[in-house]
Amino acid sequence: MALLLDGFAHHVVDTGEVEIGYSVGSGNGPAMLLLHGNSSRRDSFLNVAGLLSESYKVFAMDTRGHGFSSHTPGQYTTPNMVRDVVFVLRNVIKEPAIVWGHSMGGGIAAAALSENPELGLALVLEDSGVRSFGTRHPASPPLGQRKSGTLSIFAQQLKAMDAGLSLEEMTTKIEEMQPGQPGYYAAWKAEVLIQLDNELLRMAVEATEVGGRDPREILDKIEVPVLFMQADPDAGGLNTDEYLAEIIPDRDNFTVTKIVGAGHNINRAHTDLMLPVVLPWLAGL
């Protein structure tokens, strides 16, 4: 299956320690870098990438171990992933950018701009895990222990990956696990999981600690405008109100908006609820 990014050109860059796959849209305007979440790929932003390209020069990359980027077993730490993003910002984009990260991608984006403020114009955090990669809030159980009738989707996906299913078998399994998705989704997600290094998903399910800084410390150092789009915890959102109150600085450059009714993957599954929030905020920059 080809990447689901119409009008984008696809490339690979060698950072000296890992090959990073990335795509570039045809638009002009300020640079924007899109960072996907764990167990995903750069074209997870397919519902918004084309629209954003009308106003921005959009870049999207696969983080190490995902998609068309190379695997680095034992090296999936927050500092390593931040270093990859900083390399792309400095050597591929070559200008300050708006960085938009979903879930894990948001945590990496926040850490990157916290340490390298000159690289950012603004930061969009989409139900992001601004925490040490692989860790969780003390009040939140490991993903593998969360149940809503069945084990979490991550835990189910990991079980399917460990079974060594073929692309066709994985597609069928995804259809069973996540019914009601768009027609493209099962085959796309099956390919994404087969490309993925199992270690990344296992780290998330088992909440393995692999380094990183305190989330409040990270966010305290960010001075660019920040929009935190919080998914609804009652609909599967990652972050509770209490957790965000602990980590989000009380400063004018931070805007937190809860998108009621939206689950964790806001840009793909709840695009209609997200756009009225993010587009005016971006325009206001």
C-alpha positions in Angstrom: 0.0 0.0 0.0 1.4 3.4 -0.9 1.5 6.2 1.7 -1.9 7.9 1.9 -0.6 11.4 1.4 -1.8 12.7 -2.0 0.4 15.5 -3.4 3.3 14.8 -1.1 6.8 13.8 -2.2 8.5 11.0 -0.2 12.1 10.9 0.9 14.6 9.3 3.3 17.3 11.1 5.2 20.2 9.4 7.0 20.9 11.1 10.4 24.1 9.1 10.8 22.5 6.7 13.3 19.1 6.0 11.7 17.3 6.5 8.4 14.2 8.6 8.7 11.4 8.5 6.1 9.6 11.7 5.6 7.2 13.4 3.2 6.8 17.0 2.0 3.7 18.7 0.8 3.5 21.1 -2.2 2.2 24.1 -0.2 4.0 27.2 0.7 3.8 29.3 3.9 5.3 28.6 7.4 6.8 25.2 7.9 4.8 22.6 9.8 6.1 19.2 11.0 3.6 16.4 11.8 4.6 13.7 14.3 2.5 10.6 14.7 1.8 8.5 17.8 3.1 5.1 18.8 2.2 2.2 16.4 1.3 4.6 13.6 2.9 6.2 10.6 3.3 9.7 9.0 0.2 9.2 6.8 -2.0 8.9 9.9 -2.6 12.6 9.3 -4.2 11.9 5.9 -7.5 13.7 6.9 -5.8 17.0 7.6 -2.5 17.0 5.7 -4.0 18.2 2.4 -6.0 20.9 4.1 -3.0 22.1 6.1 -0.9 22.2 2.9 -3.1 25.0 1.6 -1.6 27.4 4.1 1.6 25.7 5.3 4.6 23.8 3.9 3.8 20.5 5.6 6.4 17.9 6.5 5.5 14.5 8.1 8.0 11.9 9.3 8.1 8.4 10.6 9.8 8.1 14.0 12.4 5.5 14.3 11.0 1.9 14.4 7.9 3.1 12.5 6.8 3.1 8.9 9.7 3.5 6.5 12.2 4.6 9.1 14.8 2.1 10.2 14.5 -0.1 13.4 17.0 0.5 16.2 16.2 -2.2 18.8 17.1 -1.2 22.4 17.4 2.5 21.3 13.8 3.7 21.6 14.5 6.3 24.2 13.0 9.8 24.5 16.4 11.5 23.9 17.1 9.4 20.8 13.7 10.2 19.3 14.1 13.9 20.2 17.5 13.9 18.5 15.9 12.5 15.3 13.3 15.3 15.3 15.8 18.0 15.9 17.9 16.6 13.0 14.9 16.9 10.7 14.1 20.4 11.8 17.7 21.6 11.4 18.8 19.7 8.2 15.6 19.0 6.3 13.1 21.8 7.2 15.9 24.4 7.9 13.6 27.0 9.4 11.5 27.4 12.6 8.4 25.3 12.3 5.0 24.7 13.9 5.3 21.2 15.3 2.2 19.2 15.7 2.4 15.9 17.7 -0.2 13.3 18.4 0.2 11.1 21.5 3.8 9.9 21.7 4.7 12.4 18.9 3.5 15.2 21.1 5.8 14.2 23.9 8.7 14.1 21.5 7.8 17.4 20.0 7.5 19.1 23.4 10.9 17.8 24.5 12.5 18.9 21.2 11.2 22.5 21.5 11.9 22.6 25.2 15.6 21.9 24.5 15.8 23.8 21.2 13.5 26.8 21.4 15.0 28.4 18.2 13.5 25.6 16.1 9.8 26.2 16.9 7.2 28.7 15.9 4.4 27.0 17.8 3.4 23.7 19.3 0.2 21.7 18.8 -0.2 18.8 21.3 -3.0 16.4 20.3 -3.9 14.3 23.4 -0.2 14.0 23.8 1.7 11.9 26.3 4.0 14.6 27.6 5.9 12.2 29.9 9.0 10.0 29.9 8.3 7.7 26.9 6.8 4.4 28.2 5.8 5.8 31.6 2.3 6.5 32.8 0.5 8.7 35.3 0.4 6.9 38.7 -3.4 6.9 38.6 -3.5 5.2 35.2 -3.0 1.4 34.9 -0.9 -0.2 32.2 -2.6 -0.3 28.9 -2.7 -4.1 29.0 -4.8 -3.9 32.2 -7.3 -1.4 30.9 -10.6 -2.9 29.9 -13.7 -1.7 28.2 -15.1 -5.1 27.6 -11.8 -6.3 26.1 -8.1 -5.6 26.5 -6.9 -2.3 25.2 -6.3 -2.0 21.4 -2.6 -1.7 21.9 -2.4 -5.0 23.8 -4.5 -6.7 21.2 -2.4 -5.4 18.4 0.8 -6.6 20.2 -0.7 -10.0 20.6 -1.4 -10.1 16.8 2.1 -8.9 16.0 3.7 -11.5 18.2 1.7 -14.2 16.3 3.6 -13.3 13.1 0.4 -12.8 11.0 0.6 -12.2 7.3 -0.7 -8.9 5.9 -4.0 -10.5 4.9 -4.4 -12.2 8.3 -3.5 -9.0 10.1 -6.0 -7.1 8.1 -8.8 -9.5 9.1 -7.7 -9.2 12.7 -7.8 -5.4 12.6 -11.3 -5.6 11.2 -12.3 -7.8 14.1 -10.6 -5.6 16.7 -11.8 -2.2 15.4 -15.1 -2.5 13.6 -16.7 0.5 12.0 -13.5 2.1 10.8 -13.2 3.7 7.3 -12.8 1.3 4.4 -9.0 1.9 4.0 -8.2 1.5 7.7 -7.8 -2.2 8.3 -5.4 -2.8 5.4 -3.5 0.4 6.2 -3.2 -0.4 9.9 -2.1 -4.0 9.2 0.7 -2.7 7.0 1.7 -0.2 9.7 1.9 -2.9 12.4 3.9 -5.3 10.2 6.4 -2.4 9.5 6.5 -1.6 13.3 9.2 -2.8 15.6 7.3 -4.9 18.2 9.5 -3.5 20.9 7.8 -0.1 20.7 4.3 -1.4 21.3 5.5 -3.7 24.0 7.1 -0.8 25.8 3.8 1.1 25.7 1.8 -1.8 26.9 4.2 -2.7 29.7 4.9 1.0 30.6 8.6 0.5 30.4 10.7 3.4 31.7 13.3 4.4 29.1 14.3 7.9 30.0 13.0 11.4 29.7 12.3 14.4 31.9 9.5 15.4 34.1 6.6 16.7 32.0 6.1 19.9 34.0 9.8 20.7 33.6 9.6 20.1 29.8 6.5 22.4 29.4 7.8 25.1 31.7 10.7 25.8 29.3 8.4 26.2 26.2 7.8 29.9 25.4 6.2 29.5 21.9 2.3 29.4 21.7 1.0 26.0 22.7 -2.4 24.4 21.9 -3.1 21.3 23.9 -6.1 19.5 22.3 -7.4 17.2 25.1 -9.4 14.2 24.0 -12.4 13.3 26.1 -11.3 10.9 28.9 -14.8 9.4 28.9 -14.3 8.6 25.2 -10.9 7.1 25.4 -8.7 10.2 25.9 -5.3 9.7 27.3 -5.1 12.7 29.7 -7.4 13.4 32.7 -8.3 16.9 33.7 -6.3 16.3 37.0 -3.2 15.3 35.2 -3.2 18.3 32.8 -3.8 20.6 35.8 -0.5 19.2 37.3 1.7 19.6 34.2 0.3 22.6 32.1 1.9 25.9 33.2 -0.5 28.7 34.0 0.8 31.1 31.4 -0.8 33.0 28.5 1.1 31.0 25.8 -0.7 27.8 26.8 -4.2 27.0 25.6 -6.0 23.8 26.6 -9.2 22.8 24.9 -11.1 19.6 25.7 -12.8 18.2 22.6 -15.9 16.7 24.1 -16.8 13.4 22.5 -13.5 12.9 20.8 -11.4 9.8 21.5 -7.6 9.6 21.6 -6.9 9.9 17.8 -8.6 13.2 17.3 -7.2 14.1 13.8 -8.3 10.9 12.2 -11.5 9.9 14.0 -12.9 13.2 15.0 -11.7 15.6 12.3 -15.0 17.5 12.2 -14.7 18.3 16.0 -11.0 19.2 15.8 -10.9 21.6 12.8 -13.0 24.3 14.5 -10.5 24.3 17.3 -7.1 24.1 15.6 -7.7 26.1 12.5 -8.7 29.4 14.2 -5.9 28.9 16.7 -3.3 28.4 13.9 -4.7 31.4 12.0 -4.3 33.5 15.1 -0.6 32.9 15.2 
